[in-house]
Amino acid sequence: MPETKISLTTQILIAMISGAFLGVLLNLFGAGSGLVQSLLVDGVLRVVGAIFIASLKMMVVPLVFVSLVCGVTNMGDIAALGRIGTKALGLYVATTALAITVALLIAGVVSPGMGFDIAGAEIDFEARAAPPLSQVLIGLVPTNPIAALANGEMLQIIVFALLLGVAITIAGDRGRHLFNVFTDLNAVIMQMVWIVVRIAPIGVFCLIARTFSTEGVEAFIPLAKYFVCVVAALTVHAIITYSVLLKTVGGLSPIVFFRKMRAAQLFAFSTASSNATIPVTLESVQSRLGVDDSVASFTVPFGATINMDGTAIMQGVATVFIAQVYGVDLSLGDFLTVIITATLASIGTAGVPGVGLIMLAMVLQQVGLPVEGIALIIGVDRLLDMMRTAVNITGDAAATCVIAKSEGCLNMDRYTDPSAGLEAPKRALMPSS
């Protein structure tokens, strides 16, 4: 009888469901046990989950840097790089603006803040200041590339990798040896990514179990309307907006796209980090969807840094929620201000830690709402953060496929092949004799 192999996506899904089940049980029956908390929740689950996240983050910087250098040099055409960058920025800004518009429309219908009892609610929150746009622009260029690589400054890494790739291309024959080194290094790093990905079900199980064990059901009850509203907006944007984008602009099948992105989406959900999911997103769009490395190596890291559709949706719903809680009527001009501010803030605060809350604080200040209201939604933000991260990386991948198709850098045979990319990377660590 032939051995039945369970796909990685199925393994991750099983791990998520079983982890959530265990987490709920621990929250309901093990909350009062110090032994359960110290040995299991804060012990095994926290340690294994943290090691898994660290393993993913370990791969981000070398993968982005090396693959982007290889992508630029493989492209050969410097003009094409500028064209791809312009398309990526345009699509990311457009989808972010559309995302927050969808969020505002749904929030206007659902009215998530109506009936919320603010009496006795914890409203102590101190917003962090966002850096001025001028400083963000200056900070794009690393004064010390080694320090940028060590600190994981993604935008600075992208800029340096682009410059190095262009320089290798211009150098011609003199740069060929270095290009070959980066090509070999990229193959080895992809093998490392594959190794880390294979242990994903264990890491996902621990992450999900700990999340559900620490998030009590009581935190969701008063914010149920807000929670459902955000989830509804995320779902509508992810399914409808990206499907329309893929079908009308790219001429691609949305069904195929979503089927092949499931593993990356589950990764993003469990890690709640677009940057940590970069290795998986890159592997999915290249191996599963057939996007050429010359496009994916730039658009995916770039999108993970500035494209925050899921985060923008949260901002829109949260703004309406806080306004209704405090009894403030928002005008049409206020709604337009929210759309513009949130869209620009997603770029202007790129790479800043805690960017979601900083963006929300900026939006609230622009329409005259109390920033302290952010404290009202923090209780359910962890689970919503997981969901919006999945939407964020889905947007990165959808835009990448559309751009690749427009540049003739999408392998349609691989895109439509249901089994493409299910095997381990064919670039072996050791050459065959």
C-alpha positions, 0 to 999 in steps of 0.5 A: 500500500503506497504511503500517504503523505500529508501536505505541509499546509494540512500539517500546519492547519492540524497544528493550529486547530489542535493548538487552539483546542489545547489553549482554550482548555488551558485557559478554562481549566488551567488558569489557576494552576501555577504549575501549568502556567510555569511549566507548560504555558511559560515553559515549553510552549513559550520556549518552543514558539520563541525558538521557531520565531527566532529561526524564521527571523534568522533567515530573513536578513540573509534571504532578503539581501542575497536574493535581492542582489541575485534578482537585480543582477539576473534582471540585467536591465536597470530600467526594468528595476525602476519600472517594477519599483514604480508598479509595486509602490503604486499597487501597494498604495492603491490597495492600502487606500482601498482597504481602509475605505472598505473598513470605513464602509463596513464599520459605518454599517455595523456601528461597532462602538454603539452600545459600548459601556465605557464606564470602568474601562481601562483607557490609560494609553500613551502613544509613541511619536512617529518619526518625521517623514524627512527622517524616514527618507534620510534613514533609507540610506544606511551609514553602516550597511553592516549595522543595518544587516545586524539590526535587521533594518529592512528598508536600509537592507533593500537599498544597499542590496539594490545598489550592490546588485546594480553595481555588480551588473555595471561591472560586467565581467569583473562582477561575474565572479561575485554574482556566481558567489551570490547565486550559490549562496542563494541556493544554500539559503533556500535549503536552510529555509526549507529545513526551517519550514519543515519544523513549522507544525511544531512551532505553530502548535506552540504559538497558537496554544500559548496565544489562546491560553493567555487570551481569555474569552472575557476579553472578547465579549464587550468588544464582540461587535468591533472584533466581528467588524474587523474580521468582516472587513479583512475577509471582504478585502482579502477575498474580493479585492485581491480576486478582482486585482488578480483577475482583471489586472493580471488575468490570473485565477484567484482560486489557484492563487489562494489555494497555493498561498494557504501555507504562507497565510497560516504561517503569517497567522501564527507568527503575526509578523510579516517580516518573519513570514518573508522566507515562506512568502518568497518560497510560495510566490517563487516555487508555488506560483512561478514568479521569477526571482528578479521580481519576487526578491524585490516586491515581497520584502518591500511589501512586507515593509510598507504594504499594510492592508490588514493594518489599515483595515484595523485603523479604519474600524478602530477609528469609527469604534473610538469615535462612536464610543466617545460620541463624536460624529465624523464628517465626510472630510474626516473619513477622507482624512482617515483614508489619506493619513492611514495610507501615507502613514503606512509608508512614512512609518515603515520599519518602525517597531509597533507601527500599527499602534503608531499609525492608529495614533496618528490617524486619531490625532488627525481627526481630533479623537482621544488617543487614549481610546486605543487602550479599549481595543488592545485586549483583542488586538493580538488575535486580530494582529494575527489575522491582519498579518495574513491579509498583509502578506496575501496582498504582497503576494497578489501584487507580486503576481500581477507585476510579474505577469506584466513584466513577463516574469511569471511562469504560467505553467508553474502557476497553474500546476497544482503540484508545483513547489510541493517538493523540496528545492531542487538546488542541492547543498552538494553538487551531484557527482 
